[in-house]
Amino acid sequence: MNDKAAQIFAETYDRERAVLPGAGGWLARRRDAALKSFVEAGLPHRRLEEWKYTDLKQALEKAAFVPAPAHEGAVVLPDTAVASAFAAIDRHVVVFVNGRHRPDLSKAVRLPKGVELHSLNDVLHEQWVKELVERRFDDARQSENVVDLNTALMHDGAALRIRKGVRLDKPLHLLFLAADGGASHTRNLILLEEDADATIFESHIGGAAAFADIVTDVALGDEARLSHVKLQDEGAGAVHLATLRTRLAAKSRLSSFTLTLGCGISRTQNFVLFAGEGAQAHVNGAYALKAAQHADQFCVIDHAVPGCTSHTLFKGVLDGASEGIFQGKVIVRPHAQKTDGRQMTHALLLSRDAAMNAKPELEIYADDVQCAHGSTVGELSREAIFFLRSRGIPEMEARQLLVSAFLDEALDLVPHEAAREALKLLAAGWFADGEGRA
């Protein structure tokens, strides 16, 4: 095998397969098949179309991540604005350290009747868990390979099931801390039955040089509603790979937002499959990058049935020698008439060394649709800066105001009011703290 990092992962699996959760059952067989598929394909690299801007193989070979250890001793959350971004919001909290659940740090109590929240390891015997883990998205073949890696090596994760007609009383906050170096593989499963409703916050923090491999599988029943807010601010030496796969039944609604501030190399993948008519998906995000950060936003929206709506907007600010990527595809199947599918990406370059690559796509096989896509890349308007300075506003403050105004269009789409204000403060602080200065 001419793939150093893939070889390390394969050796890790051979070493740990007997003690991985689900050994001896259906999951063990699924792990074997996933590992075989992963090894045959190897890690993604730039010669693959879906990965042409992000060489995950090179990044992981360079770091040569070994498995992250189970953290021993006390855990102290970083004293940063990002770590405490959601602290003022009344919420349930589930904490994972190095990819493993820490019930001693979690605070998810008195859940409403009909809300089932467990560590993934405790519910591997349930049929809905098996169905979500074994699910594949056929139109993401190149990107499914990293899901196979996660399936083979996943240690833990959150499993949330909300029964028919039940509303989660307050947001559920999944907090992931990289306390030590190494690779962690986490699988989250979310099932909302008919007319269920939930809001989920997701935070990824920590300064360790680590590889975070996260897959979140979501299934929404008829008329179910999920609001999802993700914040990622890991260390400069970290690699963050996250995949969100969502299947929407009739008249269900997904509202998802991701804010990326940290990490050396990150790739966020969103796959949405419309399986029932009248469903809606709003997949949005913002990012603020500096130094040599690299952030790749990849999104595939599959309109497989008629009468569904998908809107996607990503906006980014790039400074230093950072690089941003947006790759998006809206697929409209032959019988998916009355589809409304739109995607847009805008980037603001604060440095001559920053770079942005955008590749929005439409793949349409129906004729009665409303679909659009677009992309812009620009820099701060000198005229606008001059106008603000002529009103007595110092140049750095003027630049900050313009950057904040630019990002606000995206941040206004955060599907939770208090979380929206928290993320706006973080975005403003990114510039005020001396970051993001050209």
C-alpha positions as CSV (number, residue, x, y, z in Angstrom):
1,M,0.0,0.0,0.0
2,N,1.6,3.3,-1.2
3,D,-0.3,5.4,1.3
4,K,1.4,6.0,4.6
5,A,-1.5,7.4,6.5
6,A,-4.0,4.8,5.2
7,Q,-1.5,2.2,6.3
8,I,-1.4,3.7,9.8
9,F,-5.2,3.6,10.0
10,A,-5.3,0.0,8.7
11,E,-2.7,-1.1,11.3
12,T,-4.7,0.7,14.0
13,Y,-7.8,-1.3,13.0
14,D,-6.0,-4.6,13.1
15,R,-4.6,-3.8,16.5
16,E,-7.9,-2.5,18.0
17,R,-10.7,-4.4,16.2
18,A,-11.3,-6.8,19.1
19,V,-11.9,-4.0,21.6
20,L,-13.8,-1.6,19.4
21,P,-17.5,-1.1,20.3
22,G,-19.7,-3.7,18.7
23,A,-17.1,-6.4,18.4
24,G,-18.6,-9.8,17.4
25,G,-21.9,-8.3,16.1
26,W,-23.3,-6.7,13.0
27,L,-21.1,-3.7,13.4
28,A,-17.9,-5.8,13.4
29,R,-18.9,-7.1,9.9
30,R,-19.7,-3.6,8.8
31,R,-16.3,-2.3,10.1
32,D,-14.5,-5.1,8.1
33,A,-16.2,-4.1,4.9
34,A,-15.7,-0.4,5.5
35,L,-12.0,-0.9,6.2
36,K,-11.5,-3.0,3.1
37,S,-13.3,-0.3,0.9
38,F,-11.2,2.4,2.5
39,V,-7.9,0.6,1.9
40,E,-8.7,-0.2,-1.7
41,A,-9.5,3.5,-2.5
42,G,-6.9,5.1,-0.2
43,L,-7.1,8.6,1.2
44,P,-8.5,11.3,-1.0
45,H,-6.0,13.5,-2.9
46,R,-6.1,16.3,-5.5
47,R,-6.4,14.0,-8.5
48,L,-10.0,13.3,-7.4
49,E,-12.5,15.9,-8.7
50,E,-14.3,16.3,-5.4
51,W,-10.9,16.8,-3.6
52,K,-9.1,18.9,-6.2
53,Y,-8.5,21.7,-3.7
54,T,-7.8,19.7,-0.6
55,D,-5.1,17.0,-0.4
56,L,-6.2,15.1,2.7
57,K,-3.7,12.3,1.9
58,Q,-0.8,14.7,2.0
59,A,-2.0,16.4,5.2
60,L,-2.4,13.2,7.1
61,E,0.8,11.6,5.9
62,K,2.7,14.6,7.0
63,A,1.2,14.5,10.5
64,A,1.2,10.7,10.8
65,F,-1.6,10.8,13.5
66,V,-1.8,7.8,15.8
67,P,-5.0,7.1,17.8
68,A,-5.8,9.8,20.4
69,P,-5.5,8.4,23.9
70,A,-8.4,8.2,26.4
71,H,-7.7,11.4,28.4
72,E,-6.8,10.8,32.0
73,G,-7.1,13.3,34.8
74,A,-8.9,16.6,35.1
75,V,-10.1,18.4,32.0
76,V,-10.0,22.2,31.8
77,L,-11.8,23.9,29.0
78,P,-9.9,26.6,27.2
79,D,-10.5,30.1,28.6
80,T,-11.5,31.6,25.3
81,A,-14.5,33.4,23.9
82,V,-15.1,30.4,21.5
83,A,-15.2,27.8,24.3
84,S,-17.8,29.8,26.2
85,A,-19.7,31.1,23.2
86,F,-22.9,29.2,24.2
87,A,-22.4,29.4,28.0
88,A,-25.2,32.0,28.6
89,I,-27.8,29.8,26.8
90,D,-29.8,27.4,28.8
91,R,-29.0,24.0,27.2
92,H,-28.2,20.4,27.7
93,V,-24.5,19.6,27.4
94,V,-22.8,16.4,26.3
95,V,-19.0,16.5,26.4
96,F,-16.5,14.4,24.4
97,V,-12.8,14.5,25.1
98,N,-10.5,13.0,22.5
99,G,-13.6,11.6,20.8
100,R,-14.9,9.8,24.0
101,H,-17.9,10.6,26.0
102,R,-17.3,12.1,29.4
103,P,-20.5,11.8,31.5
104,D,-18.8,13.4,34.5
105,L,-18.5,16.7,32.4
106,S,-21.9,16.4,30.8
107,K,-25.1,18.1,31.9
108,A,-28.1,16.6,30.1
109,V,-30.7,15.9,32.8
110,R,-34.5,15.8,33.0
111,L,-35.0,15.3,29.3
112,P,-38.6,15.4,28.1
113,K,-40.5,12.2,27.8
114,G,-39.9,10.8,24.3
115,V,-36.4,12.1,24.1
116,E,-33.7,9.4,24.2
117,L,-30.1,10.5,24.4
118,H,-27.3,8.0,24.8
119,S,-23.7,7.4,24.1
120,L,-23.5,5.6,20.8
121,N,-21.9,2.5,22.4
122,D,-25.0,1.9,24.5
123,V,-27.5,1.6,21.6
124,L,-25.6,-0.3,19.0
125,H,-28.2,-3.1,19.3
126,E,-31.1,-0.9,18.1
127,Q,-32.3,-1.2,14.5
128,W,-32.5,2.5,13.8
129,V,-28.8,2.8,14.7
130,K,-27.9,0.0,12.3
131,E,-29.9,1.6,9.5
132,L,-28.2,5.0,9.9
133,V,-24.7,3.5,10.1
134,E,-25.1,1.4,7.1
135,R,-26.6,4.1,4.9
136,R,-24.7,5.4,1.9
137,F,-25.2,8.3,-0.4
138,D,-24.6,7.1,-4.0
139,D,-23.8,10.6,-5.4
140,A,-20.8,11.1,-3.1
141,R,-18.7,8.1,-3.9
142,Q,-15.3,9.9,-3.6
143,S,-16.3,11.5,-0.3
144,E,-17.9,8.3,1.1
145,N,-14.5,6.8,1.4
146,V,-13.7,9.0,4.4
147,V,-17.0,7.8,5.9
148,D,-15.7,4.3,5.5
149,L,-12.7,5.3,7.6
150,N,-15.0,6.6,10.3
151,T,-17.1,3.5,10.2
152,A,-14.1,1.3,10.6
153,L,-12.6,3.2,13.6
154,M,-15.4,5.0,15.3
155,H,-15.1,4.8,19.1
156,D,-18.0,6.8,20.4
157,G,-20.6,9.5,19.7
158,A,-24.0,10.9,20.6
159,A,-27.2,9.0,19.7
160,L,-30.3,11.1,19.9
161,R,-33.8,9.8,19.1
162,I,-36.9,12.0,19.5
163,R,-40.3,10.3,19.3
164,K,-43.3,11.4,17.3
165,G,-44.6,14.9,18.1
166,V,-42.0,15.6,20.8
167,R,-40.1,18.8,21.1
168,L,-36.7,19.0,22.8
169,D,-37.2,21.5,25.6
170,K,-33.9,23.4,25.1
171,P,-30.9,23.1,22.8
172,L,-28.6,20.1,23.0
173,H,-24.9,21.1,23.0
174,L,-22.4,18.6,21.8
175,L,-19.0,19.8,22.9
176,F,-15.9,18.1,21.5
177,L,-12.5,18.9,23.0
178,A,-9.2,17.8,21.6
179,A,-7.1,17.7,24.8
180,D,-4.3,15.6,23.4
181,G,-2.8,14.9,20.0
182,G,-3.8,12.0,17.8
183,A,-6.7,10.9,15.7
184,S,-10.3,10.5,17.1
185,H,-13.2,9.0,15.1
186,T,-16.7,10.0,16.2
187,R,-20.1,9.1,14.9
188,N,-23.2,11.0,15.9
189,L,-26.7,9.7,15.0
190,I,-29.8,11.8,15.1
191,L,-33.3,10.5,14.4
192,L,-36.3,12.8,14.6
193,E,-39.6,11.0,14.1
194,E,-42.7,12.5,12.6
195,D,-43.4,16.1,13.8
196,A,-40.5,16.1,16.2
197,D,-38.4,19.2,16.8
198,A,-34.9,19.8,18.1
199,T,-32.1,22.4,18.2
200,I,-28.5,21.1,18.4
201,F,-25.3,23.1,19.0
202,E,-22.0,21.6,18.1
203,S,-18.6,23.0,19.2
204,H,-15.1,21.7,18.4
205,I,-12.3,23.3,20.4
206,G,-8.8,22.6,21.7
207,G,-5.3,23.6,20.8
208,A,-3.8,20.1,20.3
209,A,-2.4,19.0,16.9
210,A,-5.1,16.4,16.4
211,F,-7.1,14.8,13.6
212,A,-10.9,15.0,14.3
213,D,-12.9,12.7,12.1
214,I,-16.6,13.3,12.7
215,V,-19.6,11.8,10.8
216,T,-23.1,12.9,11.8
217,D,-26.1,11.0,10.3
218,V,-29.5,12.6,10.4
219,A,-32.9,11.2,9.5
220,L,-35.9,13.5,9.7
221,G,-39.4,12.1,9.7
222,D,-42.5,13.7,8.1
223,E,-42.8,17.3,9.3
224,A,-39.8,17.0,11.6
225,R,-37.6,20.1,12.2
226,L,-33.9,20.2,13.1
227,S,-31.9,23.4,13.7
228,H,-28.2,22.8,13.8
229,V,-25.5,25.3,14.7
230,K,-21.8,24.3,14.5
231,L,-18.8,26.2,15.7
232,Q,-15.3,25.0,14.8
233,D,-12.1,26.6,16.4
234,E,-9.4,24.0,16.8
235,G,-5.7,24.5,16.9
236,A,-3.4,25.6,14.0
237,G,-1.9,22.1,13.9
238,A,-5.2,20.3,13.7
239,V,-7.0,18.6,10.8
240,H,-10.8,18.7,11.0
241,L,-12.9,16.4,8.7
242,A,-16.7,16.6,9.3
243,T,-19.5,15.0,7.3
244,L,-23.2,15.7,7.8
245,R,-25.5,13.4,6.0
246,T,-29.2,14.2,6.2
247,R,-32.3,12.4,4.7
248,L,-35.5,14.5,4.7
249,A,-39.0,13.0,4.6
250,A,-42.1,14.8,3.5
251,K,-42.5,18.4,4.7
252,S,-39.5,18.2,7.1
253,R,-37.1,21.0,7.6
254,L,-33.3,21.2,8.1
255,S,-31.7,24.6,9.1
256,S,-27.9,24.2,9.4
257,F,-25.2,26.8,10.0
258,T,-21.4,26.3,10.4
259,L,-19.0,29.0,11.6
260,T,-15.3,28.1,10.9
261,L,-12.7,30.2,12.8
262,G,-9.9,27.8,13.6
263,C,-7.9,24.7,12.5
264,G,-5.0,24.3,10.1
265,I,-6.9,22.2,7.6
266,S,-10.6,21.7,7.6
267,R,-13.1,20.1,5.3
268,T,-16.8,20.3,6.1
269,Q,-19.1,18.1,4.0
270,N,-22.9,18.4,3.7
271,F,-25.0,15.8,1.9
272,V,-28.7,16.3,1.8
273,L,-31.2,13.8,0.2
274,F,-34.8,14.8,-0.3
275,A,-36.8,11.6,0.1
276,G,-40.3,13.2,0.6
277,E,-42.1,16.0,-1.1
278,G,-42.4,19.5,0.4
279,A,-39.2,19.3,2.5
280,Q,-36.8,22.2,3.0
281,A,-33.1,22.4,3.6
282,H,-31.2,25.6,4.5
283,V,-27.4,24.8,4.6
284,N,-25.4,28.0,5.3
285,G,-22.2,29.1,6.8
286,A,-19.4,31.6,7.3
287,Y,-15.6,31.4,7.9
288,A,-12.9,33.8,8.9
289,L,-9.4,32.6,8.1
290,K,-5.9,33.9,8.7
291,A,-2.2,32.9,8.4
292,A,-2.0,29.6,6.4
293,Q,-5.4,28.2,7.3
294,H,-7.3,26.1,4.8
295,A,-11.1,25.6,4.9
296,D,-13.0,23.5,2.4
297,Q,-16.8,23.7,2.3
298,F,-18.3,20.9,0.2
299,C,-22.1,20.5,-0.3
300,V,-24.3,18.2,-2.4
301,I,-28.1,18.7,-2.4
302,D,-30.0,15.9,-4.0
303,H,-33.6,16.7,-5.1
304,A,-34.8,13.2,-5.7
305,V,-38.5,14.1,-5.3
306,P,-40.7,17.0,-6.5
307,G,-41.6,20.2,-4.6
308,C,-38.6,20.6,-2.3
309,T,-36.6,23.7,-1.5
310,S,-32.8,24.1,-0.8
311,H,-31.0,27.4,-0.1
312,T,-27.2,27.6,0.5
313,L,-25.2,30.6,1.3
314,F,-21.5,30.7,2.4
315,K,-19.5,33.9,3.1
316,G,-15.9,34.0,4.0
317,V,-13.2,36.5,5.0
318,L,-9.6,35.5,4.3
319,D,-6.4,37.1,5.5
320,G,-2.7,36.2,5.4
321,A,-1.9,33.3,3.2
322,S,-5.2,31.5,4.0
323,E,-7.2,29.5,1.4
324,G,-10.9,29.1,1.2
325,I,-12.9,26.6,-0.9
326,F,-16.6,26.2,-1.7
327,Q,-17.7,23.3,-3.8
328,G,-21.5,22.9,-4.2
329,K,-23.8,20.8,-6.3
330,V,-27.5,20.9,-6.6
331,I,-28.9,17.8,-8.4
332,V,-32.5,17.8,-9.7
333,R,-33.7,14.3,-10.7
334,P,-35.9,13.8,-13.8
335,H,-39.2,13.6,-11.8
336,A,-38.3,16.3,-9.3
337,Q,-40.5,19.1,-10.8
338,K,-41.3,22.3,-8.8
339,T,-37.8,22.2,-7.3
340,D,-36.4,25.5,-5.8
341,G,-32.6,25.1,-5.5
342,R,-30.2,28.0,-4.9
343,Q,-26.6,28.3,-3.8
344,M,-24.4,31.3,-3.5
345,T,-20.9,31.9,-2.1
346,H,-19.1,35.3,-1.5
347,A,-15.5,35.8,-0.3
348,L,-13.7,38.9,0.9
349,L,-9.9,38.9,0.5
350,L,-8.0,41.1,3.1
351,S,-4.5,40.1,1.8
352,R,-2.9,39.7,-1.6
353,D,-1.6,36.3,-0.5
354,A,-5.1,34.9,0.4
355,A,-6.9,32.7,-2.1
356,M,-10.4,31.6,-2.8
357,N,-11.6,28.7,-5.0
358,A,-15.3,28.4,-5.8
359,K,-17.1,25.8,-7.8
360,P,-20.9,25.9,-7.6
361,E,-22.7,23.5,-9.9
362,L,-26.3,22.7,-11.1
363,E,-27.1,19.3,-12.5
364,I,-30.7,19.5,-13.7
365,Y,-32.8,16.8,-15.4
366,A,-36.3,18.4,-14.9
367,D,-37.7,21.4,-16.7
368,D,-40.2,23.0,-14.3
369,V,-37.7,24.2,-11.7
370,Q,-36.2,27.4,-10.2
371,C,-32.5,27.0,-9.7
372,A,-29.6,29.4,-9.5
373,H,-26.1,29.6,-8.4
374,G,-23.3,32.2,-8.2
375,S,-20.0,33.2,-6.7
376,T,-18.1,36.4,-6.1
377,V,-14.6,37.2,-4.8
378,G,-13.6,40.8,-3.9
379,E,-11.7,43.0,-1.5
380,L,-12.7,45.8,0.8
381,S,-14.0,48.9,-1.0
382,R,-11.5,51.8,-0.7
383,E,-14.3,54.2,-1.3
384,A,-16.3,52.8,1.6
385,I,-13.2,53.0,3.9
386,F,-12.6,56.6,2.8
387,F,-16.2,57.4,3.5
388,L,-16.1,56.0,7.0
389,R,-12.7,57.7,7.8
390,S,-14.1,61.0,6.6
391,R,-16.8,60.7,9.3
392,G,-14.1,60.4,12.0
393,I,-13.9,56.6,12.2
394,P,-10.3,55.3,12.5
395,E,-9.2,53.0,9.6
396,M,-9.0,49.8,11.6
397,E,-12.4,50.3,13.0
398,A,-13.8,51.2,9.6
399,R,-12.3,47.9,8.2
400,Q,-13.8,46.0,11.1
401,L,-17.3,47.5,10.5
402,L,-17.1,46.6,6.8
403,V,-16.0,43.0,7.5
404,S,-18.7,42.5,10.1
405,A,-21.4,43.9,7.7
406,F,-20.2,41.5,5.0
407,L,-20.4,38.5,7.3
408,D,-23.7,39.5,8.9
409,E,-25.7,38.5,5.8
410,A,-24.7,34.9,6.4
411,L,-24.8,35.1,10.2
412,D,-28.3,36.4,10.1
413,L,-29.3,32.9,8.9
414,V,-28.2,31.2,12.2
415,P,-31.4,29.3,13.2
416,H,-31.3,30.3,16.9
417,E,-31.5,33.9,18.1
418,A,-29.2,33.7,21.1
419,A,-26.7,31.6,19.2
420,R,-26.9,34.1,16.3
421,E,-25.8,36.9,18.6
422,A,-23.0,34.8,20.1
423,L,-21.6,34.0,16.7
424,K,-21.7,37.6,15.6
425,L,-19.7,38.6,18.7
426,L,-17.1,35.9,17.8
427,A,-16.9,37.1,14.2
428,A,-16.4,40.7,15.4
429,G,-13.8,39.6,17.9
430,W,-11.8,37.7,15.3
431,F,-10.9,41.1,13.8
432,A,-10.7,43.2,17.0
433,D,-8.2,40.8,18.6
434,G,-5.7,41.6,16.0
435,E,-6.6,38.8,13.7
436,G,-7.8,39.4,10.2
437,R,-5.7,42.5,9.6
438,A,-4.3,43.1,6.2
